[in-house]
């Protein structure tokens, strides 16, 4: 059915990327309600008018929820924290280079370790879940232990 394709293969797939799990459940429920309403109305008709009705169903809510703004704010904050930490660590590396006269290989190693630390800190800040943070650390350890 055309309605099923539009609602569930187009709209649902599109919004799955942006909505949290509980929001997805509510969205699917709303799509199902609309589909049922359309099917009920179609059964009563001998023929179906195309492009005949504007504003057939009143809209109840938008997809711009406070949770979406919170996600965007967290992403922006994570990017800012990443850049600030990168600048601070870069300044520390330059300080140690001039104070202790570190060679290029040592500087590369310190920079690599510092970058990994910055990424881990930003991930911990962004994810805000111990389990996911532990999983990320486990993956990094596996990369270096191989």
C-alpha positions, 0 to 999 in steps of 0.5 A: 500500500502506498501509505504504508510505504510513505509512512514506514519506509520513508518517514520512519526510516528518516526519523529513526536517525534523529529520535531516541528509542522512546520517541521512535515508539511514540512516532511509530504509534502515531504513524500507525494511528494515521494509517488506520484512520486513512484505511478506515476512510478509504474503505468508505469510498468508491473512489479515492480523490488524489490531491484533493484535501489539504490539512486533512489531519491536524498536526499534534506536535513537531519533531523539534523536542527539548531532547533534540536541542539537548543532543545538539548542545552536547555535540557542540559542547563536546566539540568545544571541549575537544578543541580547548583540550587540544590547545591546552595539551598542545601548549603543554607539549610545546612547553616540555619541548622547550624546557627539556629539549625533547626530540621529534620521536618523543614529541610524536609519542606525547602528541599521540597519547595526548590526542587519545586522552582528549578523545577519551575525555570527550567521549566520556563527556558526550556519552555520559554512560559508564558501560559505553565508555568502558566498551570504548576503552576495551576496544582501544586496548585491543587495538594496542595489545594486538 
